[in-house]
Amino acid sequence: MLDVNKNFNPNRQIAIIWSIEDVLGIRSDLTEEQAFNVLKEIERRHDCTIGVNWDVIEVVANVLYPKNSTVERR
């Protein structure tokens, strides 16, 4: 696991953190595990020209876990 305090220099860097709660704010029907899977998929597919935003979170959540579906997609 990354030691943020060891590697982060607030005088030279910024960090934006997204949480499970952010995902659940958009898709309250997901479990915490599913919400974390959304965050991991966003990280895995991160595009620096788009970044992470509410639309990205919603799209990834809907791709991984279509609404009104009880089947988990991978």
Backbone as CSV, one residue per row, in Angstrom:
resi,resn,N_x,N_y,N_z,CA_x,CA_y,CA_z,C_x,C_y,C_z
1,MET,0.832,-1.175,0.000,0.000,0.000,0.000,0.882,1.245,0.000
2,LEU,0.485,2.239,-0.738,1.224,3.484,-0.863,1.155,4.280,0.432
3,ASP,2.292,4.708,0.927,2.343,5.577,2.097,2.273,7.008,1.596
4,VAL,1.079,7.570,1.612,0.863,8.906,1.057,1.734,9.936,1.758
5,ASN,1.833,9.863,3.063,2.624,10.845,3.799,4.099,10.800,3.426
6,LYS,4.601,9.622,3.071,6.009,9.470,2.714,6.287,10.022,1.315
7,ASN,5.354,9.844,0.391,5.592,10.176,-1.010,4.995,11.498,-1.466
8,PHE,4.111,12.073,-0.690,3.405,13.284,-1.110,4.082,14.522,-0.552
9,ASN,4.384,15.471,-1.429,4.989,16.737,-1.024,3.988,17.852,-1.315
10,PRO,3.269,18.355,-0.297,2.245,19.366,-0.537,2.797,20.695,-1.047
11,ASN,4.106,20.870,-0.999,4.721,22.084,-1.530,4.990,21.985,-3.030
12,ARG,4.855,20.765,-3.575,5.151,20.565,-4.989,4.083,19.760,-5.725
13,GLN,3.097,19.249,-5.011,2.106,18.363,-5.604,0.719,18.661,-5.043
14,ILE,-0.278,18.225,-5.785,-1.637,18.235,-5.261,-2.179,16.818,-5.382
15,ALA,-3.188,16.516,-4.611,-3.825,15.204,-4.680,-5.323,15.398,-4.530
16,ILE,-6.067,14.783,-5.410,-7.517,14.799,-5.349,-7.946,13.381,-5.010
17,ILE,-8.749,13.229,-3.988,-9.142,11.898,-3.544,-10.638,11.719,-3.712
18,TRP,-11.015,10.612,-4.330,-12.409,10.226,-4.491,-12.652,9.021,-3.597
19,SER,-13.826,8.952,-3.028,-14.108,7.906,-2.048,-15.318,7.063,-2.441
20,ILE,-15.473,5.983,-1.710,-16.653,5.127,-1.873,-17.913,5.966,-1.685
21,GLU,-17.882,6.877,-0.734,-19.050,7.734,-0.479,-19.405,8.579,-1.696
22,ASP,-18.404,9.011,-2.454,-18.683,9.766,-3.679,-19.444,8.907,-4.683
23,VAL,-18.995,7.680,-4.848,-19.669,6.766,-5.778,-21.090,6.498,-5.298
24,LEU,-21.237,6.238,-4.014,-22.565,5.950,-3.467,-23.489,7.162,-3.540
25,GLY,-22.918,8.344,-3.596,-23.726,9.550,-3.774,-24.401,9.593,-5.130
26,ILE,-23.798,8.936,-6.091,-24.360,8.856,-7.444,-25.191,7.597,-7.617
27,ARG,-24.689,6.496,-7.067,-25.359,5.193,-7.195,-25.549,4.577,-5.815
28,SER,-26.552,5.034,-5.105,-26.798,4.555,-3.743,-27.247,3.101,-3.694
29,ASP,-27.560,2.530,-4.864,-27.981,1.131,-4.921,-26.803,0.164,-4.869
30,LEU,-25.582,0.665,-4.991,-24.409,-0.202,-4.982,-23.979,-0.512,-3.555
31,THR,-23.285,-1.622,-3.398,-22.668,-1.941,-2.117,-21.353,-1.174,-2.020
32,GLU,-20.783,-1.153,-0.824,-19.477,-0.508,-0.674,-18.421,-1.225,-1.504
33,GLU,-18.503,-2.536,-1.577,-17.551,-3.300,-2.401,-17.695,-2.929,-3.870
34,GLN,-18.909,-2.821,-4.359,-19.127,-2.434,-5.755,-18.625,-1.010,-5.994
35,ALA,-18.891,-0.112,-5.063,-18.427,1.270,-5.200,-16.901,1.323,-5.269
36,PHE,-16.243,0.508,-4.457,-14.783,0.474,-4.508,-14.299,-0.117,-5.827
37,ASN,-15.019,-1.101,-6.352,-14.679,-1.647,-7.674,-14.789,-0.575,-8.746
38,VAL,-15.759,0.300,-8.631,-15.891,1.420,-9.575,-14.645,2.299,-9.492
39,LEU,-14.225,2.637,-8.281,-13.028,3.469,-8.120,-11.788,2.785,-8.692
40,LYS,-11.648,1.495,-8.448,-10.482,0.768,-8.975,-10.501,0.739,-10.500
41,GLU,-11.675,0.581,-11.100,-11.779,0.574,-12.568,-11.443,1.956,-13.124
42,ILE,-11.895,2.992,-12.458,-11.554,4.359,-12.877,-10.047,4.559,-12.829
43,GLU,-9.433,4.101,-11.762,-7.976,4.219,-11.647,-7.277,3.433,-12.748
44,ARG,-7.755,2.226,-12.995,-7.132,1.363,-14.005,-7.211,1.979,-15.398
45,ARG,-8.306,2.635,-15.704,-8.530,3.192,-17.041,-8.322,4.707,-17.107
46,HIS,-7.697,5.272,-16.099,-7.566,6.731,-16.009,-7.015,7.341,-17.289
47,ASP,-7.686,8.366,-17.761,-7.265,9.129,-18.939,-6.966,10.546,-18.459
48,CYS,-5.701,10.927,-18.514,-5.313,12.224,-17.961,-5.910,13.404,-18.727
49,THR,-6.415,13.179,-19.931,-7.050,14.277,-20.654,-8.491,14.497,-20.199
50,ILE,-9.063,13.510,-19.516,-10.433,13.622,-19.002,-10.434,13.793,-17.491
51,GLY,-9.588,13.033,-16.817,-9.536,13.083,-15.367,-10.656,12.274,-14.744
52,VAL,-10.906,12.547,-13.493,-12.004,11.900,-12.776,-12.995,12.995,-12.419
53,ASN,-14.239,12.754,-12.740,-15.293,13.704,-12.411,-16.592,12.931,-12.204
54,TRP,-17.649,13.656,-11.864,-18.927,12.989,-11.570,-19.431,12.186,-12.762
55,ASP,-19.257,12.702,-13.958,-19.716,11.975,-15.152,-18.947,10.672,-15.331
56,VAL,-17.643,10.719,-15.137,-16.816,9.514,-15.259,-17.256,8.474,-14.242
57,ILE,-17.462,8.899,-13.014,-17.907,7.967,-11.981,-19.233,7.334,-12.370
58,GLU,-20.165,8.138,-12.827,-21.488,7.615,-13.193,-21.412,6.643,-14.367
59,VAL,-20.639,6.983,-15.387,-20.524,6.112,-16.554,-19.893,4.778,-16.176
60,VAL,-18.803,4.817,-15.440,-18.126,3.575,-15.055,-19.039,2.730,-14.165
61,ALA,-19.722,3.358,-13.229,-20.652,2.619,-12.368,-21.744,1.956,-13.192
62,ASN,-22.265,2.671,-14.175,-23.339,2.119,-15.007,-22.846,1.020,-15.940
63,VAL,-21.603,1.102,-16.361,-21.041,0.039,-17.204,-20.811,-1.222,-16.374
64,LEU,-20.214,-1.042,-15.210,-19.941,-2.205,-14.351,-21.210,-2.786,-13.753
65,TYR,-22.119,-1.917,-13.376,-23.338,-2.341,-12.679,-24.547,-1.638,-13.296
66,PRO,-25.030,-2.168,-14.424,-26.187,-1.528,-15.068,-27.358,-1.413,-14.092
67,LYS,-28.056,-0.313,-14.168,-29.218,-0.111,-13.302,-30.266,-1.173,-13.593
68,ASN,-30.983,-1.553,-12.566,-32.032,-2.574,-12.666,-31.487,-3.931,-13.060
69,SER,-30.235,-4.189,-12.731,-29.635,-5.484,-13.030,-29.073,-6.056,-11.750
70,THR,-29.301,-7.333,-11.534,-28.753,-7.988,-10.348,-27.501,-8.784,-10.682
71,VAL,-27.091,-8.753,-11.948,-25.918,-9.499,-12.384,-24.732,-8.554,-12.438
72,GLU,-23.642,-8.931,-11.788,-22.431,-8.133,-11.793,-21.658,-8.403,-13.076
73,ARG,-21.289,-7.301,-13.767,-20.485,-7.426,-14.981,-19.050,-7.137,-14.650
74,ARG,-18.148,-7.768,-15.368,-16.713,-7.502,-15.188,-16.086,-7.193,-16.508
